[in-house]
Amino acid sequence: MEDLRNRLRAIARDAMALDPAHDIAHLDRVWANARRIAEHETAVNMPVLLAACYLHDLINLPKSSPARAEASTLSAEAAVPHLRWLGFSRSQESATCHAIITHSYSAGLEAQSTEAAILRDADRLDAIGAIGIARAFAVSGTMELALYDPEDPFARNRPLDERRFALDHWQVKLLGLADTMLTPGGQYLARRRQRRMRAFLGDFAADIGHELPQHLRPDD
């Protein structure tokens, strides 16, 4: 497995574009998350899961791209020649591609295998918690977004607009990711990370002199 991981890391490192939220460190974290989740699952094909973790972002389109939802399918297509070079069987190739295609939040497709469910949860875990906070603001910087609306930071009296304000993306997507987890391990880890994010929001609100709305506060 370690030799396979090294080969996959080399493939991903050479293929991935420069992106602070989707780099080789992201893939390493997704694999670490996946292993933790897989410990509590049965009959997991670990080579398939490993390959899916390291090849799922071979094609990474900008969040503003109208073709964003197609990125996971394009990544699966790009993964095929690498999987064949690595000696994967056709059934392993198919299983890996399914996991890659269905991991995407934007695509909205259903994960129909254990490996696909684990990859989806592992990838979404990296979008929340302390690392999720760092990634969210890194991406907002590359998109040149304002951190928040100074008049109404938590959108009490306006529509959410994640294309203008980094903080709005939390309510649009990030704080709801825990509810989308498919595996027991993913659900457990996501709840812990979500509490950290809500605690951070409390500190953030205090620093900018605003009160955090009740629905954004940490659960008791």
N, C-alpha and C positions, 0 to 999 in steps of 0.2 A: 504493500500500500504506500509506503514512503517513497519508493522509487516512482510509482505512478503519480503520486502527488507532486514530486519534483518536476516530472515531465509536463504535467498539466499547468503548474505554475509558470514554467518557461513559455508554454504556448500562450497563456493568458497575458503574461507580461509583455510579450512581443506584439500582441494583437490589440491590446486595449489603448484607447486614447487617453490623454492626460485629463483626469477628472478627479477632484479632491474627494468626491463621494463614491466613486466607482473605480478604485484602483486595486492593486494587488493586495493591499492591506484590508480592503473591504472583503475580498474573496477569502482571505485567511480567516477573517472574523466570521464570515458566513459558514465556512467549514467547521470552525470551532463550535458555533451554535448548533449546526446540524449534528455533530457528534454527540453533543449533550442531549439533544432531543432523541436521537436514535437509540440511546442507552435504554430508553423506556418503551421502545417499540420492538416488535418481533418480525423476523424474516425480512430484514432490510438488506437490500443488495448494496453493500458499501462501495464497491467500485463505481456503480452507477451513480450513487449519491455523491461520491467524491468528484466524479467528472462533471456532474451537473452543477455542483457548487463552483467549480473553477472555470466553467465555460459559459455560465448563464448570462454574462455581460460582454460577450465578444463584440456585439454590436450595441452600442449605447448611444441612443439618439437624445438630443437636448430635450428638456422638459417642455420647451416651447414648440417643439416640432409637431406638426399635424400628423406625422407618421409614428409618433411615440408608441402607440399601442402595438405596432408591428415589430418593435425591437426584439422581443423575445422569440418570435418566429424566425427573424433574420439571424439571431444568435444561434438558434438550433440548427439552421441550415449551414451556418459557418462552422459549427462544431462537427458536422458529419465527417469531413475528410480527416480531421484530427483523431476522431474516435476510431476510424478504420485504420489509420496509421498506428494507433496504440494497440490494435488487435482486438477491439471490442467485437463481440458477436452481433448479428443483426438484431437479436432481441434486446441485448444490452444497449445498442445504439438507439433503438426505438424508445426504450424506457428512459434513457438519458434525455433524448430530445423532447419527450412528453413533459418531463420535469422542467426543462428549461422553458418550454413554451408556456406552461401554465403557472409559472412562478410570478408572472407580471401582474402588478396591481392594475395597470392601465388596460391590459388585454381583457381582464375580467373572465378568464376561462376557469373551468373546474378541474382541480387536481384529482386524478383518478387512480393514483398509486400511492403507496406509503412514501416512496422516495420523493415524489412530487409534492406531497403534503409537507414533508420535512423541509425540503428546499424552500418552499414558499414561506413557511414560518421562520426559518433561519434567516432568510433575506429580510423579511419585515422586522425581525428583532433588531437588525442593525440600523433600522430607521428610527428607533425609539430608545429611551434611556439616555445616559450621559453621552454615548457616542452618537446617538440620534440627534441630540441637541447640537453637537459640534458639526455634524454633517449638514443639518438643516441651515445653519447660518453660513457655512462654507458655500453651499449651493446658492443661497440668496445673494451672497457677495458676487459670485460669478454672473448672476443674472441682474446685478445692479439694482436690487430691490431695497426699499427702505426697511429698516428693522420693524417698525410699527407705525401706525397712524397716531400722531401725537395728540390729536383731538379725541380719538376714540380707540385706544389701543386694542381692546378686546371685542370690538364690533358689537357693542350693546345696542347701538341705534343706527347701524348701517349694514349693508350686505357685506359678507366676507369677500375679500378680493386678494387671493393668494398671488396674483400676478403683479401686485403693487407692494404688498406688505409681507415680510417674512413670517411674522407672528401669526398671520391669518392662516397660513398653511397648517399650523398645528390643529386648528379647529376643523379645517376642511378635510384633513387626512390623518395626521400623525396620532392624534389622541383617540382615534377610532380603530387603530390597527390591532389593539389587543383583542377586540371583539371579533376579528376576522381569523384568529388563529385556529388551525385545524387539529393540532395534536395536543394532548394533555401537557407535555413538556413545554411546548410553545406557549400555551395559555398561562402556565405558571410563571415562566420567565417574563412574558409580556406584561403581566399584572405588576410585577416588581419594577420593571423599567418604566411603566406608565406612572407609577407613584412618584418616581424620581423626577419625571418631567413636570408633573403637577406641583411638586414641591419647588422646583426651579421657577415655575410661573409665579408662585407666591412671592419669591424673592425678587423676581423681575418687576412685578407690580409695585412692590414696596420701593424699589430703587427709583422708579419713574414717577412715584407719587400718586398711584392709582390703586383702587381697590379691586382685587381679583373677584370676578363674578362667581357666584356660588357653584355653578355647574362646571367650573374649571378647577375648583379646589381639590386637594387630595382627599381620597376616600378615607373615612375613619377606620 
